[in-house]
Amino acid sequence: MKAHRLLLVMGMVAACSGCATGLNSFQKSELRSYEARGLAVEEKNPGMAAVLGLLPGGGSFYGREYGLGVVNLLFWPLSIMWDPISGHSAAESINYGATKAHVARLQKAELDVLDEQLRTGQIDLTGYTLAKNKIAKQYDAN
């Protein structure tokens, strides 16, 4: 009977530890690039998410993973093994999405101004093309 319980607990740990996959290497690189240029948005603090992961379901609830938070609440204190990592990953994913949306809004606003300048004749097509390429480079993560 103890062996069955141990297998069940180990299975739950394995299943739950992979729930928050976090960012892939390209996304991490992209986020770091935006951070270096001051364009990153931090909605959730990954360090705080990891610390809250020590509480019953805290990291997951903070990272907006409510279903996983309930599971971690039920399996606390065992969930201390994976919830800090899960919470950290969730916070990074939230920040990545918020940063991408923020950068897209900034780029669109600049392109809208540029389009208006072309439409009203303030710049010619050559100037428009050069300015558009400059904007694309400005907001490119790499």
C-alpha positions as CSV (number, residue, x, y, z in Angstrom):
1,M,0.0,0.0,0.0
2,K,2.9,2.4,0.8
3,A,4.4,1.7,-2.6
4,H,1.2,2.7,-4.3
5,R,1.0,5.9,-2.4
6,L,4.6,6.7,-3.1
7,L,4.1,6.0,-6.8
8,L,1.0,8.2,-6.8
9,V,2.9,11.1,-5.1
10,M,5.8,10.7,-7.4
11,G,3.5,10.8,-10.4
12,M,1.7,13.9,-9.2
13,V,5.1,15.6,-8.6
14,A,6.2,14.7,-12.1
15,A,2.9,15.8,-13.6
16,C,2.7,19.1,-11.8
17,S,6.4,20.1,-12.2
18,G,5.9,20.3,-16.0
19,C,2.8,22.4,-15.9
20,A,4.4,25.7,-16.2
21,T,6.9,25.3,-19.1
22,G,8.0,28.9,-19.0
23,L,9.8,30.6,-21.9
24,N,11.9,29.0,-24.5
25,S,15.4,30.2,-25.1
26,F,14.4,32.5,-28.0
27,Q,11.7,34.1,-25.9
28,K,14.1,34.6,-22.9
29,S,16.6,36.2,-25.2
30,E,14.0,38.5,-26.7
31,L,12.7,39.5,-23.2
32,R,16.3,40.2,-22.0
33,S,16.8,42.4,-25.1
34,Y,13.7,44.4,-24.4
35,E,14.8,44.7,-20.7
36,A,18.2,46.1,-21.8
37,R,16.5,48.8,-23.9
38,G,14.0,49.7,-21.2
39,L,11.0,48.4,-23.2
40,A,10.1,45.5,-20.9
41,V,6.9,45.5,-18.8
42,E,6.9,43.7,-15.4
43,E,3.3,42.8,-14.4
44,K,4.5,40.0,-12.1
45,N,7.7,39.8,-10.2
46,P,9.3,36.3,-10.8
47,G,11.2,36.5,-7.5
48,M,8.0,37.2,-5.6
49,A,6.3,34.3,-7.4
50,A,9.0,31.9,-6.4
51,V,8.8,33.1,-2.7
52,L,5.0,32.8,-2.8
53,G,5.5,29.3,-4.1
54,L,6.5,28.3,-0.6
55,L,3.0,29.0,0.6
56,P,0.1,26.6,-0.3
57,G,-0.5,27.2,-4.0
58,G,0.9,30.8,-3.7
59,G,3.2,30.8,-6.7
60,S,0.6,29.4,-9.0
61,F,-2.2,31.7,-7.8
62,Y,0.1,34.7,-8.2
63,G,1.0,33.5,-11.7
64,R,-2.7,33.2,-12.7
65,E,-2.6,29.4,-12.9
66,Y,-5.6,28.9,-10.7
67,G,-6.2,25.2,-11.5
68,L,-2.6,24.3,-10.7
69,G,-2.9,26.5,-7.6
70,V,-5.7,24.3,-6.3
71,V,-3.7,21.2,-6.9
72,N,-0.7,22.7,-5.2
73,L,-2.9,23.7,-2.3
74,L,-4.1,20.2,-1.9
75,F,-0.6,18.7,-2.1
76,W,1.1,21.2,0.2
77,P,3.8,20.9,1.7
78,L,4.9,18.5,-1.1
79,S,4.1,21.2,-3.7
80,I,7.0,23.3,-2.3
81,M,9.2,21.1,-4.5
82,W,7.7,22.5,-7.7
83,D,5.5,25.5,-7.0
84,P,8.3,28.1,-6.7
85,I,9.6,27.1,-10.1
86,S,6.2,27.0,-11.6
87,G,5.3,30.4,-10.2
88,H,8.6,31.9,-11.4
89,S,8.0,30.5,-14.9
90,A,4.4,31.8,-15.0
91,A,5.5,35.3,-13.9
92,E,8.1,35.4,-16.7
93,S,5.5,34.2,-19.2
94,I,3.1,36.9,-18.1
95,N,5.8,39.6,-18.4
96,Y,6.8,38.3,-21.8
97,G,3.3,38.6,-23.1
98,A,2.8,42.1,-21.6
99,T,6.1,43.2,-23.0
100,K,5.3,41.9,-26.5
101,A,1.9,43.7,-26.4
102,H,3.5,47.0,-25.2
103,V,6.2,46.9,-27.9
104,A,3.6,46.2,-30.6
105,R,1.5,49.2,-29.4
106,L,4.5,51.5,-29.4
107,Q,5.5,50.4,-32.9
108,K,2.0,50.7,-34.2
109,A,1.7,54.3,-32.8
110,E,4.9,55.3,-34.6
111,L,3.9,53.6,-37.8
112,D,0.5,55.4,-37.7
113,V,2.2,58.7,-37.4
114,L,4.5,57.8,-40.3
115,D,1.6,56.7,-42.4
116,E,-0.2,60.0,-41.7
117,Q,2.9,61.9,-42.7
118,L,3.0,60.1,-46.0
119,R,-0.7,60.5,-46.6
120,T,-0.5,64.3,-46.0
121,G,2.7,64.7,-48.1
122,Q,5.0,65.7,-45.3
123,I,7.4,63.0,-46.4
124,D,8.0,61.3,-49.7
125,L,8.1,57.6,-50.4
126,T,11.9,57.3,-49.9
127,G,11.7,59.1,-46.5
128,Y,8.8,56.9,-45.6
129,T,10.7,53.7,-46.4
130,L,13.8,54.8,-44.5
131,A,11.8,55.8,-41.5
132,K,9.8,52.6,-41.5
133,N,12.9,50.5,-41.6
134,K,14.3,52.5,-38.7
135,I,11.2,51.9,-36.7
136,A,11.4,48.2,-37.5
137,K,15.0,48.0,-36.2
138,Q,14.1,50.0,-33.1
139,Y,11.5,47.5,-32.0
140,D,13.2,44.3,-33.2
141,A,14.3,42.2,-30.3
142,N,17.6,41.1,-31.8
